[in-house]
């Protein structure tokens, strides 16, 4: 059996190659030892629109409908919010108290602007604490609204309201971080 024996320049070359490869082998083993699992998926929104405390009863009666998805359950940007009328609307306004809700998951207040328009003569109101039948403050497009933790949205719908509108919710979560969601609003007599 013959063994390879390197002499002179070849020995220096082989030792140099081994010396250069040795640290890369050590680094490679360290990198493999410290691997981390990464979860790729949709992040939870920090401020979002969702259904309010009275949504389910209005939805069961056929008055309000908005598709809710995700974790936590929220109304995604691009969703249409439907406001429907029934025979109960005849000659009176229908008030929907706390039908939608904005949640702020941050530990600090955020600023919100809701821009756009609602279908014919429908008015929206907002309030930070739902109390009895208090609608809160009437919304006007472009108003600056401070959201501490939650904000509840109520609607007053005159009889025979119909048409469509759109709302853009712009949240300023912190300096330099602004998030925008767009919604369509449709009112239809049933």
N, C-alpha and C positions, 0 to 999 in steps of 0.2 A: 504494500500500500504506500502510495506516495503522498506526502503532505506538501502543500504549497508553502514555500518559504520565500518571503520577500526581503530583499536586501536593498540597502541604499535608498535611492530616490523613490522606489516603489513603496517601501515601508513608510516613508514620510507621507506619501500621497494617500495611502490607505489609512493611516492614523489621522490625517487631516479630514478625510471624508467621514470617518467614524466620529471625530470630534465635532464636526458640523451637524451630523445627523442626530447625535445623542440629545442635545437640548430640544430639538423638535419632537423627538419621541417622548421626552418628559413632558413637554407642554401639551402634546396631544393627549397624553393620559390624564393630565390635570383637567383639560377641557371636557373630556368625556366624563370625568368624575363629577363635574359640577354642571349637570344639565338641569333645565327647568321645564316643567310642563306649562304650555301656554294655551289658554282657553280663547278660542276665536269665536266671537258671537256678537250679537247686538248688545250694546251697553244700555243700562237703564237710564232713562232721561232724568236730568236733574230738576227740571221744571216742566210740567206737562198738564195737558187738558184731559180730564177723565169725567166719568159720570158722577153726579152729585147725589146727596142723600135721598132726594125724591125722584130720581131718574126712573127707577124701576116701575113705580106706580104709574107715571106718565107714559112710559113705554108700553106697559101692559094694556093701557087704555087706547093705545094707538096714536098718541099725541106727539111723542118724541122718539127719534131713532138715530143713533150714531154707532157705527161699528167700533168696537173696542178690541184692542189686540195687545200682545206683549206682556212683559213682566217688569214693573207693575202694570196692570191694565190701563191703557191710555188710548186716546183718540189720535191716530197717526195723522201727520200732515198729509193733505190731499183728500181727506175724508169729507163726505157730504153729511151735514147734519140736517135731518128732515123734521120739519114742524108741520103736522097734519091737523086738519080741522074735521070735526064731526058735527052732528046735529046739535050738540051741546053749545056750539058757538053762536047759535042764532041770537042776534041782537044784543050781544054782550061781549066784553073782552074776557079772554081766558088768561089767567095768571099761572105761570109755571114757576113755583118757588124752588130755588136751589137745585135746578135740574142738571147743571154742569158744575164742575169744580176744577180749579187749578191748584195743583200741589207743588209746593216748593220744598225739595228735600235737602236744601243747603241749610247751614246753621246761621245764615245771615239773610236779611231782607233782599229781595231782588226788585228790579224795576221792570214793568210790563207796559207795553203800548199795544193796544188793539186798534188796528186801522181797517177801514173798509165800510161796508154797508150791509144792512139787513133787508129782507124782503118788505114790501109795502107796509109802512106804519108799525112794524114790530119794533118794540123797544127792549133793550137789554139793560139789566141792572147788576151791580156787583156789591158784595158785602164780605167782610172778613169773618164774621161770626153769624151763622144762621140762627136767627131768633124769631120764633113765631112766624108771622106773615109779613115781616119787614123785608121789602124788596131791596133796600139799600140805596146806593147812588146810581143815578141814571148814567149810562155809558154814552160817550160821544167819541167819534173817531179821532184818534190821535192823542187822547188823554194819557197822561203819565199816571200809572197806578203802582203803588208799592204793595208787594205781596210778601207778608211776613212768613206765614206757613201755608195757609190755605186761602183761597178766594172763591166765593160761591157766586154763580151766575144764575139769574132769574130772567124770565121773559114775560112780557105782556103782549098778547097777540089779539088784535082787533078781529072781529068777525069778518069773514070773507077776505082775509089776507091771503095773498098769493104772490108768487114771483120768486126771484132768486137773489142772492147776494154773496158776498165773499168777505171773509175776515182773515187778517194776518196778525198773528200773535208774535210779538217780538220781545224776547226776554233778555235783559241785560243781567247776566249771572254774576259778573265781576268785571272790573275794568279790562276791556279788551276781549271779553268773551260774550258774544251775542248769538242767540239761537232764534231762528224764525220758523214758524209753522203756519201753513195756509189751510184754510177750511172753506168749503162751499156751504151755503145755507139755502135750503129750499123750503118754501111754504106752499102747500097745496091743499085746496079744499077737497074733502073726501065725500 
